[in-house]
Amino acid sequence: MAVPVSAGTVPAALGGARPLDGLGLEAAGPPAGPWGGLVGEHLRLLGATGTDGASGGELALTGAGFEPVTARTVWSSGRSSELVDEATVQAATGVMAVHGRREGDPRGLAVDYAATAAGVLTVQGLLAALVGQARGGRAARVTTGVDRAGLLAVSQYLAAAGADEGEAAELAPGGPPFTSADGILFELETLDPGSWAVFWRALGAPEPAVRAGWRPFQFRYATACAPLPGALHTTARASSWEEVRAAARTSGTEVCALRTLTDRGIGEAPPWTLTPYGTAADNTCVKRQETAGGPLAGLTVLEAGRRVQAPLAAHLLGLLGAEVIRIEPPGGDPLRGMPPACSGVSARWLALNRGKKAVEIDIKSAGDRRRLVELAASADVFLHNWAPGKAAALGLDHEDLAAANPALVYAYTSGWAGRVPDAPMGTDFMVQARTGVGEAARPADEPPAPSLMTLLDVLGGLLGAEAVLAGLLLRERTGRGVRVDSSLLGAADALTAPALRRVAEGLPPRRPAGFRRPLRTADGWIAPTDSCAAAAAAYDLRELSGAEALALLRTHGRAATAVTTDLTALHHDPRFTGARSVTRDAHGASAVPDPWSFL
């Protein structure tokens, strides 16, 4: 039963109606953490009115015929007294360890990555609860853990660390960006070993280095490091930027000079767009909520996704109860065999795709494309991250599928959302380079460099799931199908928003030297809270064990936590206990806990 929507004043990008129109946002309790501003902004963009989401840690959405839905976000789901801010969450969940692989020791991200992810997850939880209620379920109280957001961000790396076999590429320091002779820092992208070889040969790189460099470069998305032969960096430093660009044009590779936060030149836009289409229908395909299984139980998601962004978005929808069916090429997704494996299946693939069903469809075949349209006719969501223009060329764009299912939520997760003219390839590291993430993610005493942890693929997947949930709620309230678009660029905007605000205020955009730099102990590393970091750095802890160092700091009123460097230790880490702990799936692969709980 659709609930009437009053469009009011609606941003053009949201297509004339918003899923939270008519609902009020109320906040209570102590001020929210750094996620509060994002939560409030997203809820307002979706139509909610009322207080700022950062003004209180307990949020409630009420009105428009809904029972109140409440949410809170906490640093520690397990109530660990050590996880109290961004620095300690990054340290405990393994984010520091993974981000630091390029340098060879743990490093904190200078952006509030876990809190940003938790903010998006909080909005997801509220939207999912409202979708469930609109489908006949009960009101809910949602709790989201920043620690669980951090675990979700490293879930692929965690799964690989606990696999039955070792990594296919060496875990050792090193990686892009490269530096040209005239001092231009740049990222390089290609998915083709032939193009890689032609690029480096054009610049005169030694043949052994060209051959040896491809494997670590190819696997950098999986390993968060790329120990490239030094000769490749030497070759780049001997080549002018114009020569680098000419080699890229000749080879079919792409290069992107790193932009700063002050010269990124990209205007503001919502993190996603929602565009209703068609007219209100009886929505006979809209299914009521089942008695158990989450707020999306009974809904079907078709996912035609590759790599991380779209598969993660669909994975989150599955965690919320939807049945997810992957559209895979004949012979199955080749990434199922990507090492390392657990019980013969790629551990990384399982981190994003466990529990999904699969249908093999050759989208180059007209007959198989008709099969896909038939599947979409009875689905609730179709989600893909194909290259720009591919869906339209195949006759599988939203207009095509809406003809078979006018109530379909059609979701596209892209790289650039069409917002950047002459944009490079829309991959994680290229978007980091072009948008200033490479600068924002590192403190002032580190050279700008995109993190080799897939920051934007993960955050882009979270935004994709948020957009789908917003589309499903809008469909429930209007009876119309909805096209939703999200992007890696939107993820970059969300992640760099605080730094961009500092730029607008004339303040230094980067965090100070040494920001979130863990402290060495005799047997590992510890990370002080951001507020205690300056005082803690005055202590010489190198001859103390981690436990001794933490005890010493506590006696002086300094808060800190141990840095997780062995991801497999998360299975028995007392900071993540009980139902919130890391487990293993049916294949033996590590599985992180759901990021929210519903009561």
C-alpha positions in Angstrom: 0.0 0.0 0.0 1.7 3.2 -1.1 1.9 6.2 1.3 1.3 9.5 -0.4 4.3 11.7 -1.1 4.3 15.5 -1.1 7.2 16.6 -3.4 7.7 20.0 -1.9 10.9 21.7 -3.0 12.9 18.9 -4.5 16.4 19.0 -6.0 16.2 18.3 -9.7 18.6 15.4 -9.3 16.0 13.6 -7.2 13.4 13.5 -9.9 10.5 15.3 -8.3 9.7 13.2 -5.2 11.8 12.0 -2.3 11.5 8.9 -0.2 11.5 10.7 3.1 9.1 13.5 2.1 6.7 14.2 5.0 9.0 12.6 7.7 10.6 14.6 10.4 14.1 14.0 11.8 14.6 14.4 15.6 17.8 14.1 17.5 18.5 13.6 21.2 21.3 12.8 23.5 25.0 13.8 23.4 26.3 15.2 20.1 26.9 12.7 17.4 30.4 11.7 16.3 32.0 12.7 13.0 29.4 10.6 11.1 26.6 12.9 12.2 26.9 15.6 9.6 26.8 13.1 6.7 23.8 11.3 8.2 21.9 14.6 8.6 22.8 15.8 5.1 21.8 12.5 3.4 18.5 12.3 5.3 17.7 15.9 4.4 18.5 15.3 0.7 16.1 12.4 0.9 13.3 14.6 2.1 13.4 14.6 5.9 13.0 17.8 7.7 13.9 18.9 11.2 17.0 19.0 13.3 20.6 18.6 12.3 21.7 14.9 12.4 24.9 15.9 14.2 23.1 17.6 17.1 22.3 14.4 18.9 23.5 10.8 18.8 19.9 9.3 19.0 18.0 9.9 15.8 14.3 9.3 15.0 12.3 9.5 11.8 8.6 10.1 12.3 5.5 11.1 10.4 3.9 10.4 7.0 2.0 7.4 8.5 5.1 5.6 9.7 5.7 4.4 13.2 8.9 6.0 14.6 12.2 4.4 13.4 15.2 5.2 15.5 18.9 4.8 15.0 22.1 5.3 16.9 25.7 4.9 15.9 28.4 3.7 18.3 32.2 3.4 18.1 32.2 -0.1 19.6 29.5 -2.7 19.0 31.1 -4.9 21.6 31.4 -2.0 24.1 35.1 -2.2 24.1 36.5 0.7 26.3 39.5 1.0 23.9 37.5 1.8 20.7 36.4 5.4 21.2 37.4 7.3 18.1 38.5 7.0 14.5 42.1 6.3 15.3 41.4 3.4 17.6 38.8 1.9 15.3 41.2 2.0 12.3 43.9 0.5 14.5 41.8 -2.4 15.9 40.0 -3.4 12.7 43.1 -3.7 10.5 42.5 -0.6 8.5 45.9 0.8 9.6 47.6 -2.4 8.7 46.1 -2.6 5.2 46.6 1.0 4.3 50.2 0.9 5.6 51.2 -2.0 3.4 52.6 0.3 0.7 55.0 1.8 3.3 55.8 -1.4 5.1 54.3 -0.4 8.5 50.8 0.4 9.8 49.6 4.0 9.0 46.3 5.7 9.8 44.2 7.2 7.1 44.1 11.0 7.7 40.4 10.9 6.6 37.7 9.6 8.9 37.1 6.6 6.8 35.4 4.2 9.2 33.1 7.0 10.6 32.1 8.0 7.0 31.3 4.4 6.2 29.3 4.1 9.4 27.3 7.2 8.5 26.3 5.7 5.2 25.4 2.4 6.9 23.3 4.3 9.5 21.3 5.9 6.7 21.0 2.4 5.1 19.6 1.0 8.4 17.0 3.7 8.7 15.9 3.3 5.1 15.8 -0.5 5.3 13.6 -0.2 8.5 11.2 2.1 6.7 11.1 -0.2 3.6 10.3 -3.1 5.9 7.6 -1.2 7.7 6.0 0.0 4.5 5.9 -3.7 3.4 4.0 -4.7 6.5 6.8 -5.2 9.0 7.2 -3.5 12.4 9.0 -0.4 13.4 12.7 -0.9 14.3 15.5 0.4 16.3 18.8 0.3 14.4 22.3 0.3 15.9 25.3 0.7 13.6 28.9 0.1 14.8 31.8 2.1 13.5 34.0 -0.9 14.4 31.9 -3.1 12.2 32.1 -0.6 9.4 35.9 -0.9 9.7 35.7 -4.7 9.6 33.5 -4.5 6.5 36.1 -2.3 4.8 38.9 -4.9 5.3 36.7 -8.0 4.8 38.4 -8.9 1.5 41.9 -8.6 2.9 40.8 -10.5 6.1 39.3 -13.3 4.0 42.5 -13.6 2.0 44.7 -13.6 5.1 42.9 -16.6 6.5 42.7 -18.6 3.2 43.9 -22.1 2.6 46.8 -20.9 0.5 49.1 -17.9 0.2 48.7 -14.8 -1.8 49.3 -14.9 -5.6 51.4 -11.8 -5.4 54.0 -10.7 -2.9 53.0 -8.6 0.1 55.8 -6.1 0.3 56.2 -2.3 0.3 55.9 -0.4 -2.9 53.4 0.9 -5.5 52.3 3.8 -7.5 52.0 6.7 -7.9 54.9 7.5 -10.4 56.7 10.8 -10.8 57.6 12.3 -14.1 60.9 14.2 -14.9 59.1 17.5 -14.4 57.7 16.5 -11.0 54.2 15.4 -11.9 52.8 12.7 -9.6 50.6 10.4 -11.7 48.6 7.2 -11.5 48.6 4.6 -14.3 45.7 2.3 -15.1 45.2 -0.6 -17.5 43.6 -4.0 -17.3 45.6 -5.4 -20.2 49.1 -6.8 -19.9 49.8 -6.0 -23.5 49.0 -2.3 -23.0 51.1 -2.3 -19.9 54.1 -3.6 -21.9 53.7 -1.2 -24.8 53.5 1.8 -22.4 56.7 1.0 -20.6 58.6 0.1 -23.8 57.6 3.4 -25.3 59.4 5.1 -22.3 62.4 2.8 -22.6 62.0 0.7 -19.5 64.2 -2.4 -19.3 62.3 -5.5 -20.5 62.9 -7.6 -17.3 61.3 -4.8 -15.2 58.4 -4.5 -17.6 57.7 -8.3 -17.3 58.3 -8.4 -13.5 56.1 -5.4 -12.8 52.8 -6.6 -14.3 51.9 -9.1 -11.7 52.2 -6.9 -8.6 50.6 -4.0 -10.5 47.7 -6.3 -11.6 47.1 -7.6 -8.0 47.4 -4.3 -6.2 43.6 -4.1 -5.9 43.7 -7.4 -4.0 46.9 -6.9 -1.9 46.9 -3.2 -1.2 50.6 -3.0 -2.2 52.6 -3.3 -5.4 56.3 -4.0 -5.0 57.3 -2.8 -8.5 60.8 -3.0 -9.9 62.7 0.1 -9.1 63.6 0.5 -12.8 60.0 1.4 -13.6 60.0 4.3 -11.2 63.4 5.3 -12.6 62.1 5.2 -16.1 59.1 7.4 -15.1 61.4 9.9 -13.5 63.5 10.1 -16.7 60.4 10.9 -18.8 58.5 14.2 -19.1 54.8 14.4 -18.5 54.2 14.9 -22.2 56.2 11.8 -23.0 54.2 9.9 -20.4 50.9 11.1 -21.9 52.1 10.2 -25.4 53.1 6.7 -24.3 49.6 6.3 -22.7 47.9 7.3 -25.9 50.0 5.0 -28.0 49.5 2.0 -25.7 45.8 2.4 -24.7 46.7 2.8 -21.1 45.4 5.8 -19.1 47.3 8.2 -16.8 46.0 10.7 -14.4 48.0 13.5 -12.7 47.2 13.7 -9.0 45.0 16.7 -8.2 45.1 18.6 -4.9 42.0 19.4 -2.9 42.3 23.0 -4.1 42.6 22.3 -7.8 40.2 19.3 -8.2 37.7 21.5 -10.1 34.7 19.3 -9.5 31.4 21.0 -8.5 29.1 19.8 -5.8 26.3 17.2 -6.4 24.2 14.8 -4.4 25.9 11.5 -3.6 23.3 9.7 -5.8 20.4 10.5 -8.0 16.9 9.1 -7.8 14.7 9.4 -10.9 11.1 7.9 -10.8 9.8 6.8 -14.1 6.4 5.8 -15.5 3.1 6.3 -13.8 1.8 5.0 -10.5 0.8 1.3 -11.0 -0.8 -1.3 -8.9 2.7 -2.7 -8.3 1.6 -6.3 -8.4 5.3 -7.3 -8.3 5.9 -5.4 -5.0 6.1 -8.1 -2.4 5.1 -7.9 1.3 7.7 -8.5 4.0 8.1 -12.1 5.1 7.8 -12.9 8.7 11.6 -13.4 9.2 14.8 -12.7 7.5 15.3 -9.0 7.6 13.5 -5.9 6.3 14.1 -6.8 2.6 13.0 -10.5 3.0 11.0 -11.5 0.0 12.6 -9.1 -2.4 14.8 -10.1 -5.3 17.9 -8.3 -6.5 19.5 -9.1 -9.9 23.2 -8.1 -9.8 25.4 -7.9 -12.9 28.5 -6.6 -11.1 32.3 -7.0 -11.4 35.1 -6.4 -8.9 33.9 -4.6 -5.7 31.5 -1.7 -6.0 28.3 -3.4 -7.3 28.9 -6.8 -5.7 29.4 -5.2 -2.3 26.2 -3.1 -2.8 24.3 -6.3 -3.6 25.9 -8.1 -0.7 24.6 -5.5 1.8 21.1 -5.9 0.3 21.4 -9.6 0.9 22.5 -9.0 4.5 19.2 -7.1 4.9 17.2 -10.1 3.7 16.9 -9.8 -0.1 17.5 -12.8 -2.3 20.5 -11.8 -4.6 21.0 -13.5 -8.0 24.2 -12.8 -9.7 24.3 -12.6 -13.5 27.5 -14.3 -14.5 29.1 -15.0 -17.9 29.1 -18.5 -19.4 31.4 -20.6 -17.3 30.8 -18.5 -14.2 32.5 -15.5 -12.8 36.3 -15.9 -13.4 37.0 -14.1 -10.1 35.7 -17.2 -8.3 39.1 -18.7 -9.0 41.2 -15.7 -8.0 43.7 -16.8 -5.3 43.9 -17.4 -2.5 41.1 -19.9 -2.1 39.1 -21.5 0.7 37.7 -24.9 -0.2 38.5 -24.2 -3.9 36.7 -20.8 -4.0 38.3 -17.4 -4.0 38.3 -16.1 -0.4 38.0 -12.5 -1.7 35.1 -13.5 -3.9 33.3 -15.1 -1.0 33.7 -11.9 1.1 31.5 -10.1 -1.4 29.3 -12.8 -2.8 28.7 -15.5 -0.2 25.0 -16.6 -0.1 24.2 -15.3 -3.6 22.6 -17.5 -6.3 24.0 -17.3 -9.8 22.6 -17.5 -13.3 24.9 -17.7 -16.3 23.9 -15.4 -19.1 25.8 -14.4 -22.2 24.8 -10.7 -22.6 26.3 -10.7 -26.1 23.6 -13.2 -27.1 20.1 -11.8 -28.1 18.5 -14.9 -26.7 20.2 -14.6 -23.3 19.5 -10.9 -23.1 15.8 -11.8 -23.5 16.3 -14.3 -20.6 17.7 -11.4 -18.5 14.7 -9.2 -19.3 12.4 -12.1 -18.2 14.3 -12.4 -14.9 14.0 -8.6 -14.4 10.2 -8.8 -15.0 9.8 -10.5 -11.6 12.7 -8.9 -9.8 12.6 -5.8 -7.5 16.1 -4.5 -8.2 18.5 -4.7 -11.2 22.0 -3.5 -10.3 25.1 -3.3 -12.5 28.4 -1.4 -12.9 29.0 -2.0 -16.6 31.1 0.5 -18.6 29.2 3.8 -19.5 26.9 3.3 -22.4 27.1 -0.5 -22.4 23.6 -1.1 -21.0 22.0 1.1 -23.6 24.0 -0.5 -26.4 22.8 -4.0 -25.2 19.1 -2.9 -24.9 19.3 -3.3 -21.2 19.0 0.2 -19.9 16.2 1.2 -17.5 13.8 2.1 -20.3 14.2 -1.4 -21.7 13.7 -3.2 -18.4 10.9 -0.9 -17.3 8.9 -2.1 -20.3 8.8 -5.5 -18.7 8.6 -4.3 -15.1 7.4 -0.8 -14.5 8.0 -1.1 -10.7 11.7 -2.1 -11.1 14.4 -0.2 -9.1 17.1 0.1 -11.8 20.5 0.8 -10.2 23.8 1.9 -11.9 27.0 2.2 -9.9 29.5 4.0 -12.0 32.9 5.7 -11.7 32.2 9.3 -12.5 28.4 9.7 -12.8 29.0 11.7 -16.0 30.2 14.7 -13.9 33.8 15.0 -15.1 34.5 15.8 -18.8 37.3 13.7 -20.3 37.5 11.7 -17.2 40.0 8.8 -17.0 39.0 5.2 -16.5 36.6 5.1 -13.5 38.6 2.8 -11.2 39.3 3.3 -7.5 42.9 4.6 -7.8 42.2 6.9 -10.7 39.2 8.5 -8.9 41.4 8.9 -5.8 44.0 10.6 -7.9 41.6 12.9 -9.8 39.6 14.0 -6.7 42.3 14.8 -4.2 41.7 11.7 -2.0 45.4 11.0 -2.5 46.2 14.2 -0.7 43.4 14.1 2.0 44.2 10.5 3.0 47.8 11.4 4.1 49.1 13.8 6.7 51.2 16.8 5.7 54.6 15.1 6.1 53.7 12.3 3.6 53.7 12.8 -0.2 50.2 12.6 -1.7 49.4 9.1 -2.9 46.2 7.2 -3.4 45.8 4.5 -0.8 46.2 1.1 -2.3 43.4 -0.1 0.0 40.3 0.1 -2.2 38.8 3.0 -0.3 36.4 4.2 -2.9 35.3 0.8 -4.2 34.1 0.0 -0.7 32.5 3.3 0.1 31.0 3.5 -3.4 29.4 0.1 -2.8 28.0 1.4 0.4 26.5 4.4 -1.4 25.1 2.1 -4.1 23.2 0.1 -1.5 22.0 3.3 0.2 20.7 4.6 -3.2 18.9 1.3 -3.8 17.2 1.4 -0.4 16.1 5.0 -1.1 14.7 3.8 -4.4 12.9 0.9 -2.9 11.3 3.2 -0.3 10.3 5.7 -2.9 8.8 2.9 -5.0 6.8 1.8 -1.9 5.4 5.3 -1.4 4.6 6.2 -5.1 4.0 2.9 -6.9 6.5 4.0 -9.5 9.8 2.4 -10.7 12.9 4.3 -9.9 16.3 4.6 -11.6 19.1 5.2 -9.0 22.7 6.2 -9.9 25.7 6.3 -7.6 29.4 6.6 -8.2 33.0 6.4 -7.0 33.1 10.1 -7.4 30.2 10.4 -4.9 32.2 8.3 -2.5 35.3 10.6 -3.0 33.1 13.6 -2.3 31.8 12.1 0.9 35.3 11.2 2.1 36.9 14.5 1.3 34.0 16.7 2.5 35.7 17.8 5.8 39.0 18.6 4.0 37.1 20.6 1.3 35.4 22.5 4.1 38.8 23.4 5.5 39.8 24.6 2.0 36.7 26.8 1.8 37.6 28.3 5.2 41.1 29.1 4.1 42.6 26.5 6.5 45.3 23.9 5.6 43.4 21.1 3.8 45.7 18.3 5.2 46.1 17.0 8.7 49.3 17.9 10.5 52.6 15.9 10.2 52.5 12.5 12.0 48.7 12.5 12.2 47.5 9.0 13.2 51.0 7.6 13.1 51.1 4.5 15.4 53.8 4.2 18.0 56.4 1.4 18.0 56.6 -1.0 21.0 58.9 -3.9 21.5 56.5 -6.4 20.1 54.2 -4.3 17.8 52.4 -1.0 17.6 49.8 0.9 19.5 47.6 3.8 18.4 46.6 6.6 20.7 43.3 8.4 20.3 43.5 11.5 18.2 43.1 13.7 21.3 45.9 12.0 23.2 48.3 11.5 20.2 50.5 14.5 20.9 51.0 13.7 24.5 51.5 10.0 23.9 54.2 10.6 21.3 56.4 12.1 24.0 56.8 8.6 25.6 59.6 6.2 24.5 57.7 2.9 24.3 60.1 0.9 22.1 61.4 -1.3 24.9 58.0 -2.0 26.4 55.6 -4.7 25.2 52.3 -3.5 23.8 50.5 -4.4 27.0 53.1 -2.5 29.1 52.9 0.5 26.9 49.1 0.6 27.1 49.2 0.3 30.9 51.8 3.1 31.1 49.7 5.4 29.0 46.5 4.6 31.0 48.2 5.5 34.3 48.9 8.9 32.8 45.3 9.3 31.5 46.2 8.6 27.9 43.9 6.4 25.8 45.2 4.0 23.2 44.7 0.6 21.7 46.9 -2.1 20.1 47.2 -2.0 16.3 46.1 -5.2 14.5 48.8 -6.2 12.1 47.9 -9.9 11.7 44.4 -9.8 10.3 43.7 -13.5 11.3 44.0 -12.4 15.0 40.7 -10.6 14.6 39.0 -14.0 15.0 39.8 -14.1 18.7 40.4 -10.4 19.4 38.6 -9.5 22.7 37.6 -6.1 21.3 35.2 -8.0 19.0 33.3 -10.5 21.0 30.1 -12.6 21.0 27.7 -12.1 18.1 29.8 -9.2 16.9 32.9 -11.3 16.3 34.6 -12.5 13.1 33.5 -16.0 12.1 34.0 -18.4 9.2 31.5 -19.3 6.5 30.7 -22.7 5.1 33.9 -22.6 2.9 36.1 -21.7 5.9 36.6 -18.1 4.8 36.6 -15.3 7.3 33.2 -13.5 7.6 32.7 -10.2 9.3 29.6 -9.4 11.4 26.7 -7.5 9.9 27.2 -3.8 10.3 23.8 -3.1 11.9 21.5 -4.7 14.4 17.7 -4.3 14.3 15.6 -4.6 17.4 
